[in-house]
Amino acid sequence: MHDYKKILVAIDFSDYGNLVAKQAKHLSENFNAELHVIHVLDNIPMPDTPYGTLISLDMQSYDLLLQAEKNKFIQICDEMDIASTNRWLIWGTPKEEITQLALREKIDLIIVGSHGRHGLTALMGSTAKNVIFHAKCDVLTVHLRDDQ
């Protein structure tokens, strides 16, 4: 098994997000690896902001939706004891932003949650599937089931 030095976990704010975060924290501790956390803002309007924009976490936002997302992200990162330099809140497309950040930060392992859905979702593609196919490093998917 590879000795991972830098791990990136992609989180969302679903009910399963804590499970993925806990798995990532556990692995980073086992490997004594630096843990980075990314949340990609793809579901709120961001006028006049191009994809790939890093959202400042230390400034108050006038947009209530954005501030709510920032607050959730900061809370999760605080609970995980993530260094402020390893917190990434980015506006864009999850596949693009996760894989590009992994390249820029020389990440060894990306951790994402996967529902393993079938049918239309599987045909259209999920974030996990897209990250697996586009990442230049190892990707670990945490299988998410409704009974967890």
Kinemage of the C-alpha trace (Angstrom):
@kinemage 1
@onewidth
@group {chain A} dominant
@subgroup {mainchain}
@vectorlist {calphas} color= white
{ca met a 1} P 0.000 0.000 0.000
{ca his a 2} L 1.123 3.519 -0.837
{ca asp a 3} L 2.240 5.802 2.024
{ca tyr a 4} L -0.006 8.792 1.549
{ca lys a 5} L 1.392 12.164 2.641
{ca lys a 6} L -1.403 14.478 1.489
{ca ile a 7} L -5.063 13.475 1.484
{ca leu a 8} L -7.940 15.525 0.081
{ca val a 9} L -11.501 14.782 1.171
{ca ala a 10} L -14.380 16.195 -0.829
{ca ile a 11} L -17.354 16.893 1.395
{ca asp a 12} L -20.905 17.934 0.827
{ca phe a 13} L -23.461 18.851 3.417
{ca ser a 14} L -25.600 15.750 2.996
{ca asp a 15} L -26.470 13.420 5.839
{ca tyr a 16} L -23.557 11.221 4.707
{ca gly a 17} L -20.939 13.973 4.705
{ca asn a 18} L -19.862 13.240 8.274
{ca leu a 19} L -19.201 9.586 7.452
{ca val a 20} L -16.884 10.511 4.579
{ca ala a 21} L -15.127 13.127 6.730
{ca lys a 22} L -14.612 10.638 9.572
{ca gln a 23} L -13.138 8.040 7.215
{ca ala a 24} L -10.755 10.652 5.801
{ca lys a 25} L -9.709 11.829 9.261
{ca his a 26} L -9.075 8.230 10.340
{ca leu a 27} L -6.948 7.493 7.263
{ca ser a 28} L -4.970 10.701 7.595
{ca glu a 29} L -4.160 9.812 11.202
{ca asn a 30} L -3.144 6.252 10.249
{ca phe a 31} L -0.823 7.514 7.515
{ca asn a 32} L 0.258 10.587 9.490
{ca ala a 33} L -0.793 12.515 6.389
{ca glu a 34} L -1.761 16.143 5.939
{ca leu a 35} L -5.529 16.360 5.481
{ca his a 36} L -7.143 18.878 3.122
{ca val a 37} L -10.901 19.457 2.840
{ca ile a 38} L -12.743 20.775 -0.213
{ca his a 39} L -16.350 21.772 -0.692
{ca val a 40} L -17.365 22.874 -4.165
{ca leu a 41} L -20.139 25.426 -4.411
{ca asp a 42} L -22.144 24.322 -7.408
{ca asn a 43} L -25.675 24.787 -6.151
{ca ile a 44} L -25.892 28.487 -5.254
{ca pro a 45} L -25.820 31.462 -7.609
{ca met a 46} L -22.526 33.329 -7.722
{ca pro a 47} L -22.988 36.351 -9.998
{ca asp a 48} L -19.932 37.726 -11.804
{ca thr a 49} L -17.681 35.041 -10.355
{ca pro a 50} L -15.873 32.635 -12.676
{ca tyr a 51} L -15.594 28.929 -11.930
{ca gly a 52} L -12.503 28.080 -9.945
{ca thr a 53} L -12.867 31.090 -7.636
{ca leu a 54} L -11.563 30.397 -4.145
{ca ile a 55} L -14.002 31.770 -1.566
{ca ser a 56} L -12.389 33.621 1.346
{ca leu a 57} L -13.282 32.024 4.668
{ca asp a 58} L -12.114 34.886 6.857
{ca met a 59} L -14.359 37.611 5.440
{ca gln a 60} L -18.067 38.030 6.087
{ca ser a 61} L -20.212 37.653 2.978
{ca tyr a 62} L -23.177 39.882 2.192
{ca asp a 63} L -24.862 37.015 0.342
{ca leu a 64} L -26.872 35.018 2.903
{ca leu a 65} L -26.702 31.715 0.990
{ca leu a 66} L -22.945 31.983 0.571
{ca gln a 67} L -22.455 32.917 4.227
{ca ala a 68} L -24.544 29.924 5.317
{ca glu a 69} L -22.394 27.604 3.164
{ca lys a 70} L -19.225 29.161 4.570
{ca asn a 71} L -20.463 28.737 8.135
{ca lys a 72} L -21.285 25.035 7.581
{ca phe a 73} L -17.907 24.437 5.967
{ca ile a 74} L -15.989 26.227 8.729
{ca gln a 75} L -17.867 24.265 11.394
{ca ile a 76} L -17.033 20.920 9.785
{ca cys a 77} L -13.376 21.869 9.342
{ca asp a 78} L -13.161 23.109 12.948
{ca glu a 79} L -14.663 19.839 14.213
{ca met a 80} L -12.089 17.909 12.166
{ca asp a 81} L -9.266 20.193 13.373
{ca ile a 82} L -8.224 21.086 9.804
{ca ala a 83} L -5.513 23.725 9.402
{ca ser a 84} L -6.844 26.946 7.869
{ca thr a 85} L -4.365 26.573 4.981
{ca asn a 86} L -5.926 23.202 4.091
{ca arg a 87} L -9.534 24.391 3.761
{ca trp a 88} L -10.830 24.896 0.244
{ca leu a 89} L -14.231 26.393 -0.522
{ca ile a 90} L -14.384 26.840 -4.283
{ca trp a 91} L -17.082 27.922 -6.723
{ca gly a 92} L -17.326 25.602 -9.745
{ca thr a 93} L -17.915 22.102 -11.041
{ca pro a 94} L -17.000 19.413 -8.471
{ca lys a 95} L -15.070 17.130 -10.854
{ca glu a 96} L -12.994 20.015 -12.195
{ca glu a 97} L -12.274 21.729 -8.907
{ca ile a 98} L -11.471 18.545 -6.952
{ca thr a 99} L -9.072 17.170 -9.563
{ca gln a 100} L -7.432 20.549 -10.249
{ca leu a 101} L -6.866 21.211 -6.549
{ca ala a 102} L -5.377 17.734 -6.166
{ca leu a 103} L -2.870 18.527 -8.924
{ca arg a 104} L -1.973 21.976 -7.560
{ca glu a 105} L -1.504 20.731 -3.996
{ca lys a 106} L 0.265 17.481 -4.993
{ca ile a 107} L -2.378 15.342 -3.285
{ca asp a 108} L -1.637 11.588 -3.057
{ca leu a 109} L -5.175 10.417 -2.302
{ca ile a 110} L -8.647 11.870 -2.892
{ca ile a 111} L -11.543 10.578 -0.782
{ca val a 112} L -15.120 10.996 -2.006
{ca gly a 113} L -18.467 9.524 -1.071
{ca ser a 114} L -20.379 7.409 -3.562
{ca his a 115} L -23.972 6.229 -3.500
{ca gly a 116} L -23.371 3.690 -6.268
{ca arg a 117} L -26.688 4.585 -7.851
{ca his a 118} L -27.994 2.948 -10.965
{ca gly a 119} L -30.110 4.065 -13.891
{ca leu a 120} L -30.186 7.700 -14.958
{ca thr a 121} L -27.708 8.910 -12.309
{ca ala a 122} L -25.218 6.247 -13.348
{ca leu a 123} L -25.624 7.144 -17.035
{ca met a 124} L -25.196 10.865 -16.424
{ca gly a 125} L -22.284 10.300 -14.061
{ca ser a 126} L -21.655 11.114 -10.446
{ca thr a 127} L -19.013 13.286 -8.857
{ca ala a 128} L -17.220 10.191 -7.545
{ca lys a 129} L -17.148 8.526 -10.965
{ca asn a 130} L -15.903 11.688 -12.655
{ca val a 131} L -13.175 12.193 -10.057
{ca ile a 132} L -12.035 8.577 -10.446
{ca phe a 133} L -11.683 8.972 -14.218
{ca his a 134} L -10.014 12.395 -14.182
{ca ala a 135} L -7.756 12.336 -11.102
{ca lys a 136} L -4.027 11.825 -11.523
{ca cys a 137} L -3.714 10.278 -8.052
{ca asp a 138} L -5.399 7.471 -6.146
{ca val a 139} L -9.091 7.879 -5.332
{ca leu a 140} L -10.911 6.138 -2.502
{ca thr a 141} L -14.682 6.052 -2.562
{ca val a 142} L -16.595 5.606 0.660
{ca his a 143} L -19.670 3.602 -0.248
{ca leu a 144} L -22.729 5.333 1.159
{ca arg a 145} L -25.802 3.289 1.906
{ca asp a 146} L -29.173 4.346 3.217
{ca asp a 147} L -28.836 1.975 6.189
{ca gln a 148} L -25.701 3.683 7.587
